[in-house]
Amino acid sequence: MVLMLLILAALCIYLALRLWHWRPRGVPGPPALPFFGQAFKLLFIGERDILPLFKEWFDTYGSVVQVEMLGNVYVLLSEPESVEPVLSSSVHISKGFWEYLFFRPWLNDGLLLSTGDKWRLRRKLLTPSFHFKILESFLGGISKNSELYVASLLESGGKPIDIQEPISMATLKIICETAMGVTLSTDNEEQNAFIKAIKDASEGIVLRYLTFWLYSDFIYRRSKFGKKFYKSIDTLHSFSKKVIRKRKELYQSEKSHLGEGNKSGRKAFLDLLLEVEDSNPGLFSEADIQEEVDTFMFEGHDTVSASIIFSHFLLATHPDVQEKAFKEQDEIFGNDRRPPSMQDLQKMTYLEMVIKETLRLYPSVPFHSRKLYQDLKIDENTVVPAGQSIGILTYYIHRSVRHWEDPELFIPERFDPEITRHPFSYIPFSAGPRNCIGQKLAMMEIKTLLSTVLRNCVLESVTKSVDPVASVIIRNLGPIIVKVLPRDGTL
C-alpha cells in the first residue's frame, strides 16, 4: 500500500510538472486531452496499427500534423519539402527525447543517440573507418558469408523456407567480420540468442512507448515486460563485450607482432576505437567503446537484414524483375564463378535500382524524430517553436503522391540514373549532417548478397503479400516464406 501511494504521488508530481510546460495546439491535428493527448488511444493499438494511424492523421489533417503525448508536442511531417529544413540543418541534430529514451539501457550514448559536441567528435572520428579502401577490404568476408547463406538456402531442396533467420545470421556474421574484425564461431547457439534478444528488446521498446504507465523506470523494471527487456539487454551486452574482448586480444597480438612502426593509416571500425583507447588514455573509455559497438552491432545488422528480407519478397513476387536482375549478373560474370569485385558491383545498375526501390517501399527505419532547441521554420506559414519535437515519417515521404507516381507499386525503373527528383523525397538513410554513416557499407553488403542469390538461385513466392509494421525497424507482421530453387535447375 505504501509503495502504491509513493508511486501515485510521484506520478502526480510528474504530471503537474509536465502540465506546467504543456503548449497549446499550433497546427492541425487530432483532438487531444489536455496533457495526456493521444496516450489513451495508444493503449488500444498494437505495432501493426501505428503506420495506419499515421496515415489516418495525414489523410485527415494534411501533411503537417500536430500530436500531443503526455505534455510533449510532436509535429509530424510527410512531405519532402517539410522535412528539408530540419534534415539539412546543422543545428537541429538532437534526436527526440521520449522516442529514444527507451533505447538508452541498450545503446547508452553512442552515435545514434548522442548529440552536440560528443556526436560531432564521434562522427568525425568514425567517418574514416568507412573509407572506400576499408570497404573494399571487407568485400571478401561479405562474399564468403553470402555464399554460405546461399548454400543454406539451397539445402532446403525447394521446400518453403522462412528467410528471416538465415538472413539475420548472415548479416550478423558480416558485421562482426567486417566492422568488428571478429570471425564468429560455427556454433550458432550464441548468435541465435543475440538475434532473439534484439527482437525481444525491440518489442519491449515499442510496447513501452505504447503503454504510458510503463514510462517510469521504477515501474517498468518490476513489470514482467521490463524483466524480459532487461534480460535481453544483458544478452546483447554480453555478446558485444565478447566481440570487443576477442578483437582487443587480436589487436594487441598484431600490434606486438608488427611493431609500432607498421601501423596502417586507415583502421576498420573497432580497430579505430581500440587504437584511440590505446594511444590516448582517458579520451575513450571501455564504456565509450561498448556503446559504439552496441550501436553498430544493431544498426549494421538489423536494419540491413530488414532490407534484404523485403528484397527477397519483392524479387520472388516479381519474377520479371528477378529475371532482368539475373540477366545483368549474367552479362557481368557469364560462367565465371568469381566473387564480385568493387568494379563488378559498380556495374550492377539495375540491381541497385531494385535495392533502392525496396528501400523506398520498406525503409528500414520508417520513422525518426528530432527535439528542437531552437524554433524551426518549415514554411512561410508554419514555425515550430523550440521545445517541441519533429516526427519524420520516411515511410510516407516515400509514398508521397506529389513525388511518386503509383507509389504503392514496385517499379525499380523509378531509380534510373537519368531521373532527377526532390533530394529529400528519398531518404532511407536519413539525410543531411546526421545521415547514416554506414550507408555505403550497407549498400555494398546488400548488393553483394543479392548478386550471389541471383547468380545461384531462383526465388519463388509463397508469401504473396506483406503487412509491414513500424517496430524499432520495419518488419513484416508474419514470416516471409519463399521457395529457393537452384539457378541451373538441378536439385
N, C-alpha and C positions, 0 to 999 in steps of 0.2 A: 504493500500500500504506500509506504513512504517513498519507494522508488518511483512508483507511478506518479505521485504528486510532484516529485522533483522533475520528472520528465515533462509533465504538463506545465509546470512553472517555467521551465527552460524554453518550452515551445512558445508560451505566451510572450515571454520577453523577446524571443527571436521574431515573432510575428509583429510585435509592436515596433521593433527597430526597422523591420523591412517596410512596414506601412509608412513609417516616417519618410522613407526615401522613395515611396511609390510615385510614379509620374502619371498624369492623365494621358489619354489617347492622343497621338499626334497624326496618324494616318489611318486609313480604313482598315478594319479588321473585325473578327468575330466578337459578338457580345461577351463580356467578361465580368466575373465577380470581382469586386474590389480586392486587391492583393492576391487572392487565390487565382484569378484569371482562368486559365484552362486546366488547372491542376486536377479538378474532379472529373473533367472529360477524359483525361488521360488514364484515369483509373479503369475505364471501361473499354480500353482498346489494347490490342497486342501489337507486337512489332510489325505484323503484316498490315496493320491499319495505318501506320504512320505516313507512308507515301500517299495513299488515297486521301488522308486528312489534309495534307498539304495541298493536294490538287483541288480539293473542295474549297479551301480558302482562296486559292488563286483564281479559280473559276468564278467565285462569288464576289471577291473584293478587288481583283486586279493583280498586277504583277508585283506590287509592293504592298505587303500586308503587315500590320502590327498585331502582335500577340503578347498577352501578359501571362506571366507564370510566377507565382509566389513573389510578387513585388519586382520581378525582373521584366523588363520590356524588350521584346525582340522585334526587329523589323526584318521580315523575310523577303528575299529577292529572288526573282526567277527569270530575269532577262539580262542579256549581256551588257546592255547599256547601264543597267542599275549596279551591277557588281564591279564594273571597271573602276569607279572612283575608289573603292575600298581595296581591291586586289592589287591595283597598281601603286598604291600608296606605300611610302616608306615609313609612315607614321602609324597607320592603323595595322599593326602587326601582332597585337596581343590576341591570343586565342580566347574564345568565350569562356567565362568563368564556370558556370554550373555544368555546361556541356562537357567540359574536360576535367572538372574536379574529380570525378569518379574514376578517371584513368590514373590519377597520381599514385595510388598504392602500387600500381603496376609499373608505370613508366617514370614516376617521380618528375624530375625537371629536365628531361632530355630534350633533344632538338625539337620534337613535335610540340612540347608544351611550354618550353621556356620562352622568354621574351626579353626585350630591351637589350642591354649590353651583353648579357650572358648569351642570348640567342645569336647576336651578331658575331661575337667572338667564336662560338662553337661552329657557326655556319662557315665562317672564314677559314677556320682550322680544318674542317672536314671536307670542304669542297675539293681540294686536290686529290683526295682518295678516290674520286670518281672521274679522274682524268682519262682521256682516250687510251693512253698506253696501259694504265691499270686495268681498264675494262677489257682491253684486248688480251691481257694475261689471264683473265677469267674464262675465256671462251672455251678452253679445253675442258675445264671442270663442268661447265654448263652443258657442253656437248655430251660428255660421258654420262652425266645423270639424265639427260634427255633420252639417250639410247637405252639406259636401264629402265626408264619409265615406259618407253615404247615396248620393250621386251616384256614388261609386266602386263601391259595391255594385251599383247598377243597371246599370252599364256591363258587368257580367258577362253580361247578357242572359238570365238564368235558368239559366245553367250552374253546376255545382257550384263553390263558391269556398271556399278556406281563409281564414277570417276573422281569423286571428291577426295577420298582417302589417298589414292596413288598420286594425284596431283599435289596434294598438301605435302606428302612425303618427299616428292621430288623437289619442290621449291624450298623446303626446309633444308634439305641436303645441299642445295645450290647456294643458298645464302650463307650457310656455315662454311662451305669450301671456298667461297669467293671472298666476300667482305670480311669474314672472320678468320679465314685461313686454317680451318679445322675440318678434317675429314671425319664424319660421323661413322660409328660402328655399323656393321651389317645387321646387328641385332636391333630391330625396330621398336622394341618394347618401350624404351625410354622416349624415343621420338614420338610414338603414338600417344604417350602420356602428355607430352608437350603440346601436341596438336589438339588433344581433347581439352587441355587446360586453357588454351586460347579460346576455344569455343565456349567453355563454361564462363570464363572471365568476361567475354564479350556479352553473353546473355545476361550476366549479372549486372553489367553496366547499364544495359538498356532497361532491364526490369527496374533497377533502382531509379532511373530517370523518370519512369512512368508511375512510380509509387512514392508520392511526395513524403510520406511519413518515414520512409527509409533514408531520407537525405541526412538525417542525424547519424553520424558515425557510431555514436554510443548505442543507438537502437539497432543499426544495421549489423554491427559486429555480433550482436546477441541473437539475431534472427537466423533461421535456417538458410536463408538466401545469402546472408553475409558470411556465414561459416563456410558455405560452399565456394563463394567468391574468393575468400582469403586463402582457402586451401589451394585453389587453382593458382593464385598468385605465388604461393610458396613453391609450387611445382615449376612455374615459369622462371622464377628467380634462381632456383636450384639448377635448372638446366643451363641458363645463361652464365651462371658463376662457373659451372664446369667447363663451358666453352672458353671462358676467359682464362681460367687456370691452365687449361691444356695449351692454349695458344701462348700464354706467357712462358710456359716451360720450353716450348719450341723456339720462341723468340730469344730467350736467354741462351739457349743452346746454339742457335745460329749466330748470335752475336759473339759468343765465345769462340766459335769455330772460325768465323770470318774476320774477327777483329774489328776494332773501332774504325779503321781506315777504309772499310769496304761497305759503308752504309749506302744504300740506294737513295737516289734523290727523291723518289716518289714511293709512298707507302700505301698499301691497302688499308681499309678502314680500321680494323682492330690494331694492326701493327702501328699505325699512326698514333692511336691513343696510347699504346704502350710506350712508344718512343717519347711522347710528351711527358708521360709519367716518369720515365727513366731519366730523361735529360733535364727536366725542370721540376725537381722535388717540391711538392706543395702546390704546384699550379693545377695539377689534375690528380684527384684522389681516386681510390678504388671505387668509391661511390659514384664519382663522375663517370668513370668508365662503365660501371654497371648500368647506369640509367641510359647511356647512349647505346650500349649493346642491346638492352631490353627493347629500346625504341626501334632499332633497325632489325632486330630479330622478328618483331611484329610486322613492321611496315614492309620489310623486304621479303617477307614470306606470305603473310595472309592476304595482303592486297593483290599480290601477283597471282596467287592461287585463284582468287575470285575471277580475275580477268581471263585466266586460262580455262577455267571451268565453263564460263559463258561462251568463250571462243569455240570450245568443243561442241557445245549445244548448237550454236549457230551454224557451224560447218556441217554438222550432222543433219540439221533440218533444212539446209540449203545446198543440196548436192551439186547444183550448177556452180555455185561459188566455190565449193570444195574442189571440184574438178578444174576450175580455172586456176585456183591457187596451186594445185598439183602440177599443172602444165608449166607454170612459171618455174617451179622447182626442177622439173624435167629439163627445161631449157638451160638452167644454170648448171645442173650436175650430170644430166644424162645417166649413164650407167655407173658413174663414179660414186663409190660409197664413202668418200671422204667426209669428215665433219665440216660444217661451214666455216669459212674464214670471215673476217670482218668485211672483206671485199664482196664475198658472196651475199652476206646479209644486206649490204647496201643495194644490191641488185634486186632484192625482193620487194619491189614496189607494190605489187598487188597484195601480197601478204600483209604488208604494212597497212594498206588500206583496210583490209579485213580486221586487223587488230584495232585500228583507230575507230572503225565503225562499231566494233564490240564495246569499246570503252565509251563511246558516245551513248549507246543504249544502256549500258550497265557500268557506269563509272564506279570504280572500286570504293571510293568514298563519296556517297551520294549527297552528303550534307556536311558542311562545316561552318564555323562561326568565328566572329571577331568581337572582342569587347572594345568599345570606344572610350578613349580617354580625352578625345577632342571631338568637337562637332564634326559631322560628316555631311557634305553637300552631295546628295545623289543626283538631283537635277534642279532646275530653276524653281520648282515648287516644293521640293522636299529636302529638309535638313534634319538629320537625325542627331539629337543632342548627345553630348558626352554622358556616359553612364549607362546608356542603352547598349544593346548587342545587335549585331548584324548576322542574320542567318543566310548562308549562301547555298541555294538549292541546286547543286550541279545537275542532279537528275532531271530537273525541269528546265534548266537552262539548255540542256542538250535536247530538249523536246520542244523548244520554242517554235511555234508555227510561223513566227516572223522571220526566222533564220534557217529553218529546216523544212523542206517540202516533204510531206508524208513522214513526219518524224518518228512514228512508231514502226516503220518498215526498216528492214535490214538491207541497206544499199551501200556496199563498200565503195562504189564509184563516186560517192559524195566526196571522197578524200583523194580524188585525182589531184596530183601535184599542181595542175594548172588552175584549179579552182581556188578563189580567194573568198574569205568570209570575215566577219567581225572577229577580232583577235580574242575576245572573251566569250565567244559562242561555243567554244570547245575547250574545256578546262579540266580534263580528267586528272591532271597532276597539279591542280590549282594553277596559279599564275602570279606574276609579279615577284617581289622580293622573297615571299615565302612559298614559292613553288617547290615541288618535290625534288630534293637534292639527288635522289636516286633514280630519276625517271629514265635516264639513258641506260642504266643497268637493267631496269625493269623491261624496257622495250627490247633490249638485246636478248634477255632471257626468254621472254615470251616468243619472240621471233624464232630463236634457235629451237625451242622445244616444239613449236608448231611446225616448223620446217621438217624436223625429224619425224613427227607424226605423219605429215602429208606424204613424205617420201616412202614411208613403210606401211601405212595403214589406210584403210577406207573406213570412215565413221558412218554408221547408220543410226538414225534416231529411234529411240524407244520413248523417251520423254518428248512429247510433242509440243508442250508449252511450258512456260515458266511463270512463277509467281514471286517476283523479286521483293525482298523485304529490306528495309533500312535498319540493319543492325549496326554494330560498330563499323562494319564494312557491308557492302551489298552482298546479299546471299539469296539463293533460291529457297523458298519455303520448304520444299522437299528435295529428295535426291535428284540428280540429273543422271539419267541412265542411257547408255549408248551401247551399240554392238560394235566391236572392233574386228575388222577382217584384214588379213594381210594384203598389201597392195598387189602382190604377184598372184593372188587368188588361191594360194595353197594353204591348207590348214594342217 
